[in-house]
């Protein structure tokens, strides 16, 4: 929910023409930026993408070996546990890095130097995940193909299967695991150049524009049972659904649906996020759809209507340029209560 001190909305009738121009202009802006992205492997983490309590660990241990980088390690931990240190799977994988006890016995390290190796302690588990990744990279270093993908495949299926297959094995779970983490890596990395524009942006804005004036409904997803009403993340989810991209239900997961342009690089169609904790994307509580000129379309809070609001407020967290691969890599079964 957006705080009440947020800048007031612009009257919808005065802005429709403004948005139409922006929708048309989205593609011409895109044409001027395509191909401007930088090369090389990014190693810096995107602002707030990793919870602040874990960021120093991920930044340090993500540089343990050449096959690893902090963004890749962050993506892997997010995929494994969603940053939950008490996570436990049906296969008895434990903790933030989801180690099976037998694997932990071999690769677990005392990351914080307190004299023990605790599978549940992120201060041990995150360094252990990096240590295990780097050991696997050595195991598969002579396997044809991309070393990073082969390393991730070995983490999921074991190095023997990667060596036997001569690369990522033809196991759907393993192939999906590799694809997801390589996609999420782009979301956790600080961009090294301008972020490629979204070709679906105009359609998402067109949908959001048609919802202007509808009353906010907490948990609303726009269905008949909701009277066509939305909350903030329900609106952005529905807008991108119309262009074939399925976003997660809650705002803090939507933040990981693509790379993160800087404030002066925003384009219409970017998602813009707001939080009371500007160092932790998991604390995000509001999202809107940027339309240009410093404004967004958003569903603000109970008692308000879907409207235009300024984005430049003290709780502005950052932005995401949605990609299909990025969205597909995220959980989509979250409940709306976490970050409406």
N, C-alpha and C positions, 0 to 999 in steps of 0.2 A: 504494500500500500504506500502511496506517495504521501509525504508529509504536507500539512495544510499550508506551510509557509512557502510552498512552491509557487513560482510565478503563475499568474492567472492565465486561463486559456484565451485564445483569440477566437472571435466569433467565427463559426464555421462558414457562414455565407461569404465572408470577406476573403477567405483563404482558398476556396475551391479552385479559382482560376490560377492562383499561385502554385497549387499542387499539380494541376494539369501541366503547367509549364515545366515543373520539376520532373514529372514522370517522363515527359517527352525528352527532357534534357539528360536523363539518366544514361541513355545509351550513347549520346554524343560525348558525355563525360567519360564513359567507359572506353570509348574508342581512343581517347587521348591518353589513357593510362595503361592500356594493355601492353604487356611486354616491358613495363618499367620496373618489375620486381627484381631485386638483387639476387645474386647467386651465393653459393657457399652454404655450409651447414651452420644454422644458427645455434648458438649456445646460451644466449641470454634468455631468461624467462619473461614472458609477457606480464605486464603489471597485474598483480593480484591473482594470477591464474592458479598459483599454488598457495594454499593457506599459509599465512605468515609464519605460523609456528613450525612449518616444515620447509619453508623456502631455503634457509641456509643449508640444510642437509641435502636437499635436492640439487642446489647449485654446486655444492662442493663435490658430492659423490657422483653427480652426473658427468663429471669430467675425469672419472677414474681411468678410462682407457679410450683409445681413438674410436672404437665402435659405438660408444655411448655419448650422449650429451644431455644436459639437464632437462631439456624439453621432452626428449624421448623417455627419460626415466620418469618424469612427471606424468606423461601420458600412460605409461605402463602401470604406475601406481593407481592412477585414477580408474583405469580399466579393471584392475585387479580388485580394488576395494572401495572406490569412491572416497578415498581419504579416511576411511573408518578404521581406526586402530584395533577395534574389537570385532572386526569382521571374521566370520567363520563359515566355510562352505560345507556342502553336503559331503565333500570328499575329505573333510578335515583339514583343508587349507586354512591357515590361521594368520590373523593380523593384517596390517596395512599392505604388506607385500604378498600375502597369501602363500606362505611357505607351508608345505607338508612337513611334518616333524622329521621324517627321514632325510629329506633334503636339507632341512635346517641343521641337522646334526653335523653335516659335512661342510656347509657353506655359511652358516650363521657366524657373524663376527660381533665382537664387543665394540660397537661403533662409538660409544660414549666413554669407554675406558673405565667403567665403574666396577669391573671385575666379574660381570656375568654377561651371558648372551640370552636375552629375553625376546622370544619370538613375538610377544605382544607389544614390545616397546619400539615405537618408531625410530628412536635414536639408535637402536641396533638393527631393526628390520630394513630401514631404508639403505644404510650402508651395505647390508647383506644382499639386498636385491641388486645393487650395483656390482658388488663383488661376484655374485653368481652370473650376472650378464657378461661380465668381462671374462670369466672362466669359460663360459659357453662360446664366446667369440673366438677364443683360442682353439677350442675343440673343433670349430667348423671353419677355421680360417682358410683351409684349402678347398673348401666346397665351392663349386662354380656359382656365380650369381652374386647378388648384393649381400655383403657381409652382415649389415644391420638386420635385414629381413631374415637371413638365415639364423642369426643369433636369437631373434624373437621367436622364430619357429622352434628352435631348440629349447627355449624356455617353456614353451607350451607342450611340445611333443617329445622332447628329449633329443640330444645330439645324434644318437645312433640313427634315428629315423631321417634326420636331415642329411647325414652323410650317405646313408643308403639310397635316398631319393636323388641325391645330387643337387639339393636345393630345398626350398620349402616343399614339404611332402604333400601329396594330393589328399589331404585330410581336410574336410570342409571347416572344422572347428579351428584348426591351426591356420589355414589360409585366411579365415575371417579375423582371427586374433591379430595376425600380422597387419592386415589391411586397416583394421580399426586403430591400432596404435600408431601406424605411420600417418594416418589421417589426423588423429588427435595431436600428434607431435606439432603440427602446424598451428594448432590452437594454443598450445602452451608456450610456443616460442615467440620471443619478441621479433617482429618482422625486421628483416635486414634491408628492405626497400619498400616502395609503395605497394600496397596490397591490391591484387587484381580485383576489379569490380565484379559485382554480382549481375549476371544477365537476367535474373528473375526479379530484380528489385522493383521494376515498374509495375509488374502484376501484383506484387504484395502491397505496394502503396495504393493501387487502384482499389483493391479490396478494402483496405483500412479506411480509405476516404469515404466509401459507401456506408461505413458504420458510424460516421460522425453524428453526434446528437443522441445516440442510444445510451440509456442509463447503465452505469457500472453495475456488475453483479459479481460478488466474490465467488470464485469457482466457476464462473460462467464460461462456456465454450461455444456459445452461439447457436445451440440446438433449439428445437422446438420446446423442450422442457425448460430451457433457460429464457424463453421469450426472445431469442435472438440476441441476448445480451452477453457481455464478456467481462472477464477481469483482464489485467494487463497482459499476462503471458498467454491467456486464452486467445486474445486478439492477435498477438504476433504469431502464435502457432497457426491459427486459422488463416491468416494472411499468406503465410508461406505454403500452407497446404494447398492453396489454390494454384500454385505454380509448381506443384510436384515435389515439394520439400517438406518432410515431416520433422518438425522440431519436438524436443522433449516438452513436457507439460509445464515445467516450472522455470522461472527466470534464471536461477543460478546455474541450471544445466544448459539453458539456451546460450549462455555466455561462451560455452565451449564449442559452438557450432561452426567455427571458422576462425580465421586470423583476425587480429585486432588493429584496425587503423587508428592513427593518432587523431586527436581532435581536429586538427587542420586538414586532415585527409578524408573527412567524412563525406560520403555520397548518399543521396536518397536511397532508401531501402536498407541501410545499415540498422542493426539493432543497437539501441543505446540503453545503458544500465545505470542503476542508482542504488546506493548502499550507505549505511551508517559506518561501515568499516571499509575504508578505501584501499585496504591491503589484502582483502580476502574475498575472492569471487563467490565463495560458498555463502557469504552473508548478503549477497544481492537480494533485494526485496522488490524491485520494480524494473520494468522494461517498457520501452516504447519503440516506435518505428520512425526513424529519422526521415524528414522530408526536405531538408535543406534550409539555409538561412538561419540556422540556430534553433529550429523548431522540430518537434516530433508530433505524431498522432499517438495518443495513448489513452488507456482507460485508467483514470487516476485513483479513485477511491470511492467507497460507498457514499452515495448522495450526489456524486458528480456524473457527468456524461462523457462519452468518448469525445475528445476534443484535441485542439492544438495546444501545446505548451512549450515553453522554452526549455532547452536542455542544460543551459549553463547555470546550474545551481550548485550549492556547496556539496550536495550528495551525488554529483555526477561521478560515476565510477569509470566508465570506458565504453567501448563499442566493439561490435563483432560484425564482420562482413560474412554473411551466411554462405556456406558452400554445401552442395549436395552431399559430398563425401564426408564433410565435417559433421553434418546433421545426422547422417546414417550411422556414424560411429558412436553416437550418444545414447544413453538410456531413454526410452520413450514411455516407460510405465510408471512415472512418478505421480504422486498424488498432488492436487493443487494446493494443499494446505501449507506447503513448505515456503513457497515464495510467490504469492499471488501477484 
